[in-house]
């Protein structure tokens, strides 16, 4: 047992001699020195900024639309590994649901929870990776995690004017911290997450606007980007930083600690036959699909939400007819409507969509998914796409489906709706949902129906419930009041 202290000293000495450890120690000296850095007990960042609405731009190559954040406050209890993130968010774009909200997300060790109306509510464990990275998302916290005796440092990396170190923390988070070669201060933090839409996603938060606060060099501007189209996911400017001020109690309550984390929602598909050869595939959640039966094959409208949801829809569709399922119509590129796109490709299905979505869909299909291998990563298939502009008619003796591009729609320029003339049924996504607070696209919806001369009997929606057009108009009138 007497050998243990000597071995620990020897290990520390070896680590200190590595280029990565030397780079880290030099940066710590510039941030404020090891003793000062490790003595910090709490941090509070107050500011404002934006949080772009990821995967919801009007066209695949358009700029993202922003949630404005007039009030932002992040409080960190570094001693106990606790976080409280408060945001007032206001939609800077037309939105059908609550567009002025206050969010309070928190973390206590490995317990994620939210504060709603003053009450703590246990959050799903799926939120833990994001909140753990939020806890580590400033230079001081990241450097402290890297300095921990149980943290593992990778070899020195170089990129442009920065040098980086891969870090695996004592609690098994993995990130790379980059240091500016001229200032020696941390310049950014990067890490990888898994996405149903995009597979592996490289995220990176850059730090600038450093100022000296309580003997520490800390940044006042945080910008987080993802590698897909270099999209900004958060841009926060800090107006004040407080070090070691008394902070409110950030611990989860005893009830929250004792509560089980919410189980992942059970995914199920409940088919409703609305006409001969037409099934509305509803069930769990508020993302539906529609199955259409032709003479010799089946066609789906929409592969939404996630791989799990879309795979369940595909499996259910194949039980409703012995005909092969061959294609999926995708209404538009928004992420909640393409969460199952990679799954559809993996199933060998042809994607039918507007020409404007083609490059975007091919890019999604080509991405790697190693962090959480999905169906397409495990069983790659050729990308099969059928695209059109303005109108496409799918027709045989059993079924006719007329696909139309919505003209003048600000939500998505390439949004499609499907018209079944024999049944006078409309299939639409994001034009109307009976559960919305407001409908910013009601006029556009009506204008497109008039322009295409469609006399709708019933709307079979991707969101919401089936209604007649008359029922929709009644509901829309109530939304205006």
N, C-alpha and C positions, 0 to 999 in steps of 0.2 A: 504493500500500500504506500510505502514511502516514495516509490517511483512516480506516483501520479502527479504531484506538483511539478517535479522535474520535467515530466513529459509534456505537461501543459505549457510550461515555460518554453520548452524546445519548440513546440508547435507554434506558439505565438511568435517566436523568433523567426521560424521558417516563413510563416505567413507575411511577417513584416518585410522580409527580403524580396518578396515577389514584386514584379513591376506593377501589378494591379493594386496590391496593398500599399505600395509606395505612393502611387497616384492618389489613392483614397486618402491617405494620411496628409498628403500635401494639400488636397482640397479642403480637408477638415481645418487645417491651419488657416486657410483663407476665409472660411466660413465664420470662424471665431475661436478655433482651438478646441482640441479634444475635450478638455475639462469643461469649457463653457458649453459646448454642444451637448455633452452627455448630462449636464446639470439641468437642462431645460425640462420643466414639468408640464407646461401647457402652452398652446399657441391659439390665437384667435385671429382669423382673417375676416375683414369686413370689406365689401365692395359691391360691384355691379357688373353686368355684362350681358352676354347672349348665350343661348344654347340652341344651335340650329336643329331643325326638325329633320332628323336623319332619314333618308330614303323617301322623302315626301316632296321633292322638288317638282315643278310643273312639267319638265322634260328631263330625261336622264342626264343631259349635260348642262342643265340650268343650275344657277346658284340655289343653294338651300334657303329655305325660309326660316325665320328666327323666332324662337321664344325669347322675348326680352326679359331680362332679370334686373329689375330696378333695385332689389334688395337681396344681398347674398351675405351669408355668415357661416363660416366653418370654424368649429371649436374642436380642438384636439386635446385630449388628456393623454399625454405621451407615457406617463408612468403606468397607467392601467390599460392602455390600448383601446381607448374609447373615442368615439367620433359623434358629432352632431352637426348635420348639414341642413341649414335653413335657406329656402329659396322662395322668393315671390316671383312667379312667372306669369307673363302676360303675352298672349299670342300676338305676333306681329303679322298675322295672315288670317284669312277667313277660316273659321274653325267651327264645327258643328256641335262640339261639346263644351265643357267648361273652359273658358279662355282666359280666366284670371284666377289663378290658384296659388295656394301656399303649401309647400311641401316641407316636411321635416323627416329626414332619414337619419338613422342612428346605427351605431355599432358598439357593442360591448364585448370585446374579445371575439368569440365566434358566434355571438348572438346578434343577428340583424333585426332591427325593429323600426317601426315608423311611429310617429306621434300624430294622431288624427283627432282634432277637436279636444286636445289636451290629454287624450288617452293613448297609452302605449299599446301597440299591436305587433305581435311577433311577425316578422317577415319571412318569406321563403328562403331556404338555404341557398337557392340559386342566385340570390342577390349578394352573397358573401364575397365572391371574387371581386366584384366591382367596388364594394365598400372597403374591402381590405386595401385595394389599390388607392382608394380615396384617402384612406388613413396614411398611406405612404407617399401621397402625391405632391409633397413639397420637398425642397432640397434638404432641409434639416431632418425631417422624418426619414427620408430615404437613406441619407448618410448614416444616421443612427442605426437603422436596420442593418446596413452593410457592415458597421463596426461591431455588431454583436458577435460574441465569441463562437456562436453556433452557425453563423452565416457562412456561406461558401462563396468564394470569389472565383470567377473564371479568368482566363488569360486576358491580357490587355488587348483592347480593340482600338482601331483608328478609323476615323471617318472625317474627311475634309479637315476642318480646323479643330476637331474635337477628338478626345481619347475617351474610351468607354470601358466599363467593367460590368460583366454579367454577375448578377447577385442572386443567390437563392437564400431567402431569409430563414430564420429559425422556425418560422411558421409556414414555410414552404412556398411563399410567393416568389415568383421569378420576374426579374426586370433587369434592364440595362440602364445604368446611370452614366450619362455623358458629361464630360468636363471640358470647358473652353480652354484651349491650349494657351491663350494669352492671359486670361483673368484667373485661371485655375478654379473658377467657381462652377458649380453644376449648371449645365446649360439645358439639359432635358432629361426626361425619364421615359423609357419605352418598354412596352410589354405587349403580350399577345393574348387575345381573347378569341372565343369561338362564336360563330354566327351561323344561323340557319341559312341566311341569304348569301353570305360571303365566305364561309369557311373560316380559315385563319385570318384574323384581322390584327395588324400591327398598329398599336396606338402609341402616340408620343405626346407628352406634355412638355412644352418649352417654357423656360424661365427667363425673364429679363426684367429690367427696371430695378436692379438690386439697390437696396438702401441699407444703411447700418441702423439696426434696431436693437437696443439693449445689448450691445456688444456683439451682435451677430449680423452677418450679411444675408439678407432675405429679399426675395423678389416680390415685385408688386404687380406683375403681369403674368398670367398663366394662360397658355393657349394649348388646347388638346386637339390633335388631328388624328384621323385614321388613314391608313395607306390607300384605301379605295378612293380614287379621285382626289386625294389629299383633302378630304372633307374636314372642316373644322367641326368638332363636336362640343366644344366649350371655349369661350373667350371671356375671361374674368379679369377685370382691373381692380386692384386692391386699393382702397382708400386709407385703411389703417391696419396695422399689425400690432397685436399686444402679446408680449411674452410674459408668462408666469403671473398673469393677473388671476385673481380668484375666478373660477369658472363655475357655472351651474352644475348640479349633479347630473352626470352623463351616464350613470349606470342604468342598466335595464332593471325594471322592478322585479320583485320576487315572483310575481305572477307571470311575467313575461319569461323569466328564466325557467320557470317550471313548465311552461306551456311547450308543447311540441311544435316544431316548425310546421307551417301549413304544407300539406302534401301537394305535390304537383297536381294540377287539375286533371281529372280523368277525362280522356279524350274519347268521345263516342260519336257515331254518326247515326242519325235518325232519318231514314229516307221517307219522304212524303211524295206519293205519286199525285201530281197536279193535272196531268193529262196523259193520254196514251203516249208512251215512249218518253215521258218527261218526269224526272224525279228531282225534287228539291232535297238536297243532302244537308240537312240541318244538324241538330244535336247540340253538343257542348260548344260553348263560346258563341261569338257573334260573327263568325266567318263561315259562310255557307258556300256550297258549290251546287251546280246543276248538272244532272246527267241527261244526255240526249241520245235517243236510240234511232239509228239509221238502219237501212236495209241489211247491211253486212258488218256494221261496226258501231261502237259507242264513242261518244265525244263528251268530255267534261268541259264545263265552263268554270274556270278558276282553280288554281292550286295555291290556296291561301295559307297565311298564318305561320306555318312551321312544317318541318319535315314530318313530324309525328302526325299532325292534322292531315296533311295531304296524303300520306301513306294510308291512313285510316279511310280517307275518302276513296282512294283508288281501290283499296281492298273491298270496301263495301260495294262500290260500283260493279265490280266483277262478280258479285253474288246476285245482282239484279237481272242479269241477262247472260246467256252463254256466248253472246257475240264478243269479239275482242275489243278491248278499250285501246284506241289507237292514237288519240290526240287530246290535247287540253287547250282550250281558248283561254288566254290570259288577258284580262281587261286592261291592265296598265301596269307600269313598272314599280309602283309604290311597294315598299318592303312588306307591308302586311298582306299584300296580294301576290307577292312572289316568294314568300317564305318557304313554299314547297316546290319552287322551280327546279332546284337541283334534284329533288326527289323524283319529279316528273321525268327529267332527263334520264335519271338512273333506271327508271322503269321502261325506258325505250320509247317514250311517247313523243309525238311531234307537237311542238308548241306553235299554236296559231296566235298571232298578235300583230299589232301595227308595225309597219316598217321602221318607224322611229325608235322602236324598242330593240331592234335586232342586235346592234353592236353591244348594248348594255347587257342583254341576256347572254350573249356569247362570252362576254367578259366574266360574268358571274359563274358560268359553267366551267370556265378554265381555271378558277382559283383552287388552291390547295386547301385541304382540310385535314391537318395532321393532329391538331390539339384535341379535336373531337371528331374522328373520322365519320363522315356521314355516308349515306347510301351511294352517292356518286363517287366518293373517294374510295370506297371499298369495292365498287364494281363500275368502273368508268364505262360510259357508253358514248357513241358519237352524238353530237348535238344535231337535232333535227328541228328545223324551223320552217314555218310557212308564214310569210308576211304579206301584207297588202296595205293599200292606202284607201281611205274613204269608205269603200264598201266591198264585202265579199259574201257571196251566196253559197251556202253549203246545202245541197238539195238532192234528194232521191225520191222514190215513190212513197216512202214512209215518213220522211221528215224534211222540213225546210227551215233553215236558220239563216237569217240575213244579219250580217254583222255590219254595224255602222260606226264610224268615228264620230264622236261628239264634237261638234263645231263650236269654237269659242269658249270652251270650258277652261276656266282658270285653275281648276284643281289639277288636271292633267291634260296636256294638249293632245295626247294620243289615247285618251280614254275610249273604250269600246262599249257598246251595248248590243244585245242580241234580240232580234225580233222574230217571233214564230208566227207568221201570218195566218197559217191554218187555224191555230188555236187562239190568236190575238193575245199572245203572252209576251211580255217584255222581261228580259233579264238585264239588270243593271247593277253597277257597283258604284258607290260613293256619289250617287245623285240624290238619294233619299233614303232615310231610315226613320221609321216611326218613333224610335226612341231618342232621336236627336233633340237638343235644346232649340236649335235653329237650323235652317237649311240655306246656306249661302248660295247654293246652286239651283234653287227652285226655278228661277226664271230661265236659266240655261236649259234645264231639264224640259220645261214646257216648250221652249223655243225649238229644241231639237225634235221633240215629238211632232210639232206642227210642221217643221221643215221636211220631215220624212213622211208626213201624212200617216201617222200611226194612230189608230183608234184602239187604245189599250183596254183590254178587258181586265187583266190582272197583272200586277207587277210581282215577279219572282226574284226577290232581291238577294244580293250577296251579304248584306247587313240588314237585320231587322226581320220583319214579318211580312208574309204575303198579304197584299191588300188590292182591292180594286182601285182604279184611278180615281174614282169618286171619293173613296175613303181616304186616299192620299191627300186630295185637295182639302178635305175637311180637316185632316190633321195639320196640314201646312198652315191653314188659316188660324188654328189655335196656337201654332208656334209663333206667329207674328204678334201675339198679345202677351 
